Amino acid sequence: MAVPPQMRALLQAVNVLLRKRRYHAALAMLKGFRNGAVYGAKIRAPHALVMTFLFRSGSLREKLRAILQATYTHSRNLACFVFTYKGLCALQAHVQGETYQVHSILAAFIGGMLVFGANNNINSQINMYLLSRVLFALCRLGVEKGYIPEPRWDPFPLFTGLLWGLVLWLFEYHQPTLQPSLQSSMTYLYQDSNVWHDISDFLLYNKSLPSK
């Protein structure tokens, strides 16, 4: 199907605009917003689908609404954060005439407080995800810079044992301190497996089907 001349001319004008270096910072903000929205939806939708149908009660409409709401919130927040972060980085570089490492910290600090500062389930999951990776990265950076002695043996097994020991202790004796989604997962694994009545809820189902 042939493209109308007006549409071809419009596309050419847009492509010329996109190649102009003077608009690069603003256009990068827009593409960052786009990428944040797409990535947020890709990450959240499958997770929300699985967790909702595994652990959430309610009608099909309520479950679908919860999935869409979680996906929208994650997608919107990530898009807004990327847009804000890139904008603040560009602004600092423009004002100071050069890019410094502290620009990233300040831009992300402000953007994080504005976008991810609300204490809700979505933001909590994202922040906890980041926390674990930041701690890992800081340990590696400390070794790389010489602040932390390089281990003579692989500490990963010890780290793993400590991590699992702590999380199961918290679950068994201080469960309310854990995230709701983690509580649901661990309840399914460690508490629901203590209860059954016959072969149906021992092997086929997690819980007995309600009698009609």
Backbone hydrogen bonds, N-H to C=O, Kabsch-Sander energy under -0.5 kcal/mol:
donor,donor_aa,acceptor,acceptor_aa,energy
8,R,4,P,-2.3
9,A,5,P,-2.4
10,L,6,Q,-2.1
11,L,7,M,-2.5
12,Q,8,R,-2.1
13,A,9,A,-2.1
14,V,10,L,-2.4
15,N,11,L,-2.5
16,V,12,Q,-2.2
17,L,13,A,-2.1
18,L,14,V,-2.4
19,R,15,N,-1.1
20,K,17,L,-1.3
23,Y,20,K,-1.1
24,H,21,R,-1.7
27,L,23,Y,-2.7
28,A,24,H,-2.6
29,M,25,A,-1.6
30,L,26,A,-1.7
31,K,27,L,-2.7
32,G,28,A,-2.4
33,F,29,M,-2.2
34,R,30,L,-2.3
35,N,31,K,-3.1
36,G,32,G,-2.6
37,A,33,F,-2.2
38,V,34,R,-2.3
39,Y,35,N,-2.8
40,G,36,G,-2.4
41,A,37,A,-1.9
42,K,38,V,-2.4
43,I,39,Y,-2.4
44,R,40,G,-2.5
45,A,41,A,-2.2
47,H,43,I,-0.9
48,A,44,R,-3.5
49,L,45,A,-2.4
50,V,46,P,-2.3
51,M,47,H,-2.6
52,T,48,A,-2.4
53,F,49,L,-1.9
54,L,50,V,-1.8
55,F,51,M,-2.3
56,R,52,T,-1.9
63,K,59,S,-2.2
64,L,60,L,-2.6
65,R,61,R,-2.4
66,A,62,E,-2.1
67,I,63,K,-2.3
68,L,64,L,-2.5
69,Q,65,R,-2.5
70,A,66,A,-2.4
71,T,67,I,-2.4
72,Y,68,L,-2.7
73,T,69,Q,-2.5
74,H,70,A,-2.4
75,S,71,T,-2.6
76,R,72,Y,-3.0
77,N,73,T,-2.6
78,L,74,H,-2.4
79,A,75,S,-2.2
80,C,76,R,-2.8
81,F,77,N,-2.4
82,V,78,L,-2.4
83,F,79,A,-2.2
84,T,80,C,-2.5
85,Y,81,F,-3.3
86,K,82,V,-2.6
87,G,83,F,-1.9
88,L,84,T,-2.6
89,C,85,Y,-2.4
90,A,86,K,-2.2
91,L,87,G,-2.2
92,Q,88,L,-2.3
93,A,89,C,-2.3
94,H,90,A,-2.2
95,V,91,L,-2.4
96,Q,92,Q,-2.6
97,G,93,A,-1.4
103,H,100,Y,-1.3
104,S,100,Y,-0.6
104,S,101,Q,-0.9
105,I,101,Q,-1.1
106,L,102,V,-2.6
107,A,103,H,-2.7
108,A,104,S,-2.5
109,F,105,I,-2.4
110,I,106,L,-2.4
111,G,107,A,-2.6
112,G,108,A,-2.9
113,M,109,F,-2.0
114,L,110,I,-2.3
115,V,111,G,-2.8
116,F,111,G,-0.5
116,F,112,G,-1.7
117,G,113,M,-0.6
120,N,118,A,-1.5
124,S,120,N,-2.6
125,Q,121,N,-2.3
126,I,122,I,-2.2
127,N,123,N,-2.8
128,M,124,S,-2.5
129,Y,125,Q,-2.2
130,L,126,I,-2.3
131,L,127,N,-2.5
132,S,128,M,-1.8
133,R,129,Y,-1.3
134,V,130,L,-2.8
135,L,131,L,-2.5
136,F,132,S,-1.8
137,A,133,R,-2.5
138,L,134,V,-2.7
139,C,135,L,-2.0
140,R,136,F,-2.2
141,L,137,A,-2.7
142,G,138,L,-2.5
143,V,139,C,-1.9
144,E,140,R,-2.6
145,K,141,L,-2.6
146,G,142,G,-0.6
146,G,143,V,-0.6
147,Y,142,G,-1.7
148,I,142,G,-1.8
159,F,155,P,-2.6
160,T,156,F,-2.9
161,G,157,P,-2.5
162,L,158,L,-2.4
163,L,159,F,-2.6
164,W,160,T,-2.6
165,G,161,G,-2.4
166,L,162,L,-2.4
167,V,163,L,-2.3
168,L,164,W,-2.1
169,W,165,G,-1.8
170,L,166,L,-2.7
171,F,167,V,-2.2
172,E,168,L,-2.6
173,Y,169,W,-2.2
174,H,170,L,-2.3
177,T,174,H,-1.8
178,L,175,Q,-2.1
183,Q,179,Q,-2.7
184,S,180,P,-2.4
185,S,181,S,-2.1
186,M,182,L,-2.6
187,T,183,Q,-2.5
188,Y,184,S,-2.1
189,L,185,S,-1.8
190,Y,186,M,-3.1
191,Q,186,M,-0.6
191,Q,187,T,-1.5
192,D,187,T,-2.9
194,N,191,Q,-1.8
195,V,192,D,-1.4
202,F,198,D,-0.8
203,L,199,I,-2.2
204,L,199,I,-1.1
205,Y,200,S,-3.1
